[in-house]
Amino acid sequence: MNDCLANIRRAVNGMSANERKLAEFILNNASLLRDYSSQQLAEAVGVSQSSVVKFSQKLGYRGYPALKLAVSEELARGSAQVDLSQMQKPVGEHEAGTVFEELAQTKADVVRGIAELNGEEALLEVVRTIEKANRIQFVAAGGYSLVVKDFALKLMIMGKSVVAESDPFVQKANLASMRRGDVLFALSVSGQNSHVNELAEAAKEAGVTIVSLTKYDVNPLSLMSDYSLFTFDERSGPAAASSAPHIIARVALQHLIDALYLVLSSRNTHGRELVTLSQQAVEDI
């Protein structure tokens, strides 16, 4: 949906009263929309939160976060000549303070966006799944293996049985011995990586629980998963991210992984103590 706002304008005359309220608010306040959660938008317009969700879906989006991202991206395209001429200068041509301020704002937008894509209940479902797992295998596509391995190491120190090998043959060998009660944590931002999806399909056939982490979209990996978490890919996300997509994708993923770890550690005092002792031991080396 490349012309989200134009589509809303064309459809507004055929909308119900509540839908028209939402449409007019979005059209008149498009630049502010990224700061509104679905609940805040509902309260601002005077409709229910479910009306916001249904409105987004009627426009062809999976939910409100996807609609919000589409609006932000359209605004970014409209101001791309100005934004990119400033943001894509070599670092030496920036004022240092401007670089830090822009980066801080971009990261803050990412953090808000990740919270909007993943509700607390979704995080808790994944946390409960990890807590109950007999064994967990992590697989990641692209350059995100290091972030996943850091999370896997923390879980291992907390006493979980974890496998986080990057070699495809080792991954397949480990998966062959996994059974019901085990968990495959699969990360593919596109959700279409053939190797990761092949592992997920084999895991599903074996009765292994699948937790996926993909971009917010309908994709093969999220569809076959039991629990889905969402992040930004390198071409989407907050409008300010357009000039530094690799940074944004990494910040988004790290923030989500950190949130999972914090919830897990808050529910496992002994595990948290083990991680602290491990960190102290490393610092003393």
VEXKELUM-481659 format. One line per 10 residues: for each residue x, y, z of C-alpha. Coordinates in steps of 0.05 Angstrom, whole numbers, padded with zeros to 5 digits. Example, Ala and Ser with C-alpha at 12.3 -4.5 7.8 and 13.67 -1.06 7.14 Angstrom:
BEGIN
00246 -00090 00156 ~ 00273 -00021 00143 $
END
This chain:
BEGIN
00000 00000 00000 ~ 00044 00056 -00026 ~ -00009 00112 -00021 ~ -00041 00100 00046 ~ -00066 00171 00058 ~ -00093 00177 -00013 ~ -00130 00111 -00004 ~ -00162 00138 00060 ~ -00183 00202 00024 ~ -00215 00162 -00032 $
-00253 00117 00016 ~ -00275 00168 00068 ~ -00343 00183 00036 ~ -00365 00110 00042 ~ -00344 00102 00114 ~ -00386 00095 00176 ~ -00388 00152 00227 ~ -00334 00122 00271 ~ -00291 00104 00211 ~ -00297 00175 00185 $
-00275 00203 00252 ~ -00213 00159 00249 ~ -00199 00176 00176 ~ -00205 00251 00187 ~ -00161 00249 00249 ~ -00107 00211 00212 ~ -00110 00256 00151 ~ -00106 00319 00193 ~ -00053 00292 00241 ~ -00012 00243 00199 $
00055 00270 00224 ~ 00034 00258 00296 ~ 00007 00187 00286 ~ 00073 00152 00302 ~ 00067 00176 00374 ~ -00003 00147 00384 ~ -00016 00077 00408 ~ -00082 00046 00385 ~ -00112 00061 00453 ~ -00089 00134 00451 $
-00117 00142 00381 ~ -00184 00112 00402 ~ -00188 00159 00462 ~ -00169 00220 00419 ~ -00223 00205 00368 ~ -00276 00179 00417 ~ -00283 00108 00391 ~ -00265 00039 00419 ~ -00197 00008 00410 ~ -00229 -00049 00371 $
-00255 00003 00322 ~ -00184 00025 00308 ~ -00163 -00047 00294 ~ -00223 -00059 00248 ~ -00211 00007 00212 ~ -00139 -00014 00198 ~ -00160 -00082 00174 ~ -00214 -00053 00129 ~ -00160 -00013 00095 ~ -00122 -00077 00081 $
-00071 -00076 00138 ~ -00058 -00132 00188 ~ -00071 -00084 00246 ~ -00060 -00014 00271 ~ 00016 -00018 00276 ~ 00020 -00036 00202 ~ -00025 00023 00184 ~ 00017 00069 00227 ~ 00081 00046 00193 ~ 00050 00056 00124 $
00031 00128 00142 ~ 00101 00142 00169 ~ 00134 00113 00108 ~ 00090 00154 00061 ~ 00108 00218 00099 ~ 00181 00199 00096 ~ 00177 00190 00020 ~ 00144 00258 00014 ~ 00201 00293 00050 ~ 00257 00247 00026 $
00295 00300 -00013 ~ 00301 00344 00048 ~ 00313 00289 00099 ~ 00363 00249 00059 ~ 00404 00310 00038 ~ 00414 00324 00112 ~ 00419 00254 00141 ~ 00463 00222 00089 ~ 00519 00271 00094 ~ 00586 00243 00116 $
00592 00246 00191 ~ 00645 00299 00185 ~ 00595 00347 00155 ~ 00547 00342 00215 ~ 00550 00381 00278 ~ 00566 00328 00331 ~ 00507 00348 00373 ~ 00460 00341 00314 ~ 00485 00270 00300 ~ 00473 00248 00372 $
00405 00281 00376 ~ 00381 00251 00310 ~ 00406 00182 00329 ~ 00375 00186 00399 ~ 00308 00207 00368 ~ 00311 00151 00317 ~ 00326 00099 00371 ~ 00270 00126 00414 ~ 00222 00119 00355 ~ 00245 00047 00346 $
00233 00030 00419 ~ 00163 00058 00416 ~ 00150 00021 00351 ~ 00173 -00046 00379 ~ 00128 -00037 00439 ~ 00070 -00024 00392 ~ 00085 -00086 00349 ~ 00091 -00132 00409 ~ 00042 -00127 00467 ~ 00059 -00148 00537 $
00016 -00211 00532 ~ 00055 -00233 00470 ~ 00120 -00225 00508 ~ 00092 -00263 00567 ~ 00069 -00321 00523 ~ 00139 -00328 00495 ~ 00170 -00322 00565 ~ 00124 -00377 00591 ~ 00142 -00421 00532 ~ 00217 -00412 00545 $
00208 -00426 00619 ~ 00172 -00492 00605 ~ 00218 -00514 00549 ~ 00259 -00577 00558 ~ 00308 -00553 00506 ~ 00313 -00491 00462 ~ 00347 -00485 00395 ~ 00361 -00417 00365 ~ 00368 -00407 00290 ~ 00378 -00340 00256 $
00382 -00316 00184 ~ 00426 -00259 00162 ~ 00474 -00221 00207 ~ 00434 -00227 00271 ~ 00466 -00290 00299 ~ 00509 -00251 00350 ~ 00448 -00219 00382 ~ 00413 -00286 00387 ~ 00475 -00320 00414 ~ 00480 -00269 00470 $
00409 -00284 00490 ~ 00422 -00359 00485 ~ 00483 -00352 00530 ~ 00443 -00316 00583 ~ 00390 -00370 00582 ~ 00444 -00423 00587 ~ 00474 -00390 00648 ~ 00404 -00387 00678 ~ 00402 -00463 00674 ~ 00365 -00474 00608 $
00386 -00527 00558 ~ 00402 -00485 00497 ~ 00432 -00497 00428 ~ 00454 -00437 00386 ~ 00498 -00464 00331 ~ 00505 -00425 00266 ~ 00527 -00483 00222 ~ 00467 -00507 00181 ~ 00488 -00580 00185 ~ 00495 -00577 00261 $
00427 -00543 00265 ~ 00394 -00599 00226 ~ 00429 -00652 00268 ~ 00406 -00620 00333 ~ 00335 -00612 00308 ~ 00331 -00686 00291 ~ 00334 -00702 00365 ~ 00283 -00650 00387 ~ 00214 -00673 00411 ~ 00149 -00646 00439 $
00164 -00600 00497 ~ 00225 -00570 00461 ~ 00225 -00501 00429 ~ 00253 -00476 00363 ~ 00266 -00400 00367 ~ 00271 -00380 00293 ~ 00293 -00311 00270 ~ 00285 -00290 00198 ~ 00267 -00217 00189 ~ 00236 -00230 00121 $
00203 -00294 00145 ~ 00222 -00325 00079 ~ 00292 -00353 00090 ~ 00290 -00422 00059 ~ 00337 -00455 00110 ~ 00302 -00427 00171 ~ 00234 -00445 00144 ~ 00257 -00515 00127 ~ 00279 -00524 00200 ~ 00213 -00495 00224 $
00173 -00544 00181 ~ 00213 -00603 00207 ~ 00203 -00578 00279 ~ 00128 -00572 00269 ~ 00124 -00643 00243 ~ 00162 -00667 00306 ~ 00114 -00630 00352 ~ 00166 -00578 00372 ~ 00138 -00511 00393 ~ 00159 -00455 00346 $
00172 -00383 00367 ~ 00186 -00337 00308 ~ 00215 -00267 00303 ~ 00201 -00234 00236 ~ 00180 -00167 00207 ~ 00108 -00147 00219 ~ 00076 -00178 00158 ~ 00043 -00241 00134 ~ 00101 -00288 00118 ~ 00112 -00364 00117 $
00151 -00367 00182 ~ 00102 -00328 00225 ~ 00044 -00367 00196 ~ 00073 -00435 00216 ~ 00094 -00411 00286 ~ 00058 -00423 00351 ~ 00080 -00356 00378 ~ 00102 -00296 00337 ~ 00143 -00234 00355 ~ 00155 -00177 00307 $
00211 -00129 00291 ~ 00228 -00080 00235 ~ 00265 -00099 00173 ~ 00318 -00055 00141 ~ 00268 -00021 00095 ~ 00213 -00005 00144 ~ 00206 00024 00213 ~ 00203 00096 00237 ~ 00210 00149 00183 ~ 00274 00176 00214 $
00307 00109 00202 ~ 00310 00115 00127 ~ 00384 00137 00126 ~ 00410 00085 00174 ~ 00370 00021 00163 ~ 00423 -00027 00188 ~ 00427 00010 00254 ~ 00352 00010 00262 ~ 00343 -00063 00247 ~ 00396 -00081 00299 $
00369 -00034 00352 ~ 00298 -00061 00342 ~ 00321 -00134 00350 ~ 00366 -00120 00409 ~ 00311 -00082 00445 ~ 00261 -00139 00436 ~ 00312 -00191 00460 ~ 00329 -00148 00520 ~ 00256 -00142 00537 ~ 00248 -00217 00536 $
00309 -00226 00580 ~ 00286 -00174 00631 ~ 00218 -00208 00638 ~ 00250 -00276 00645 ~ 00301 -00253 00696 ~ 00247 -00217 00737 ~ 00210 -00283 00743 ~ 00272 -00324 00759 ~ 00312 -00295 00817 ~ 00361 -00353 00819 $
00374 -00348 00745 ~ 00386 -00273 00750 ~ 00436 -00285 00806 ~ 00473 -00337 00763 ~ 00478 -00287 00705 ~ 00506 -00234 00753 ~ 00557 -00282 00781 ~ 00578 -00302 00711 ~ 00587 -00229 00690 ~ 00629 -00215 00752 $
00672 -00275 00737 ~ 00686 -00250 00667 ~ 00703 -00181 00692 ~ 00754 -00211 00740 ~ 00792 -00247 00686 $
END
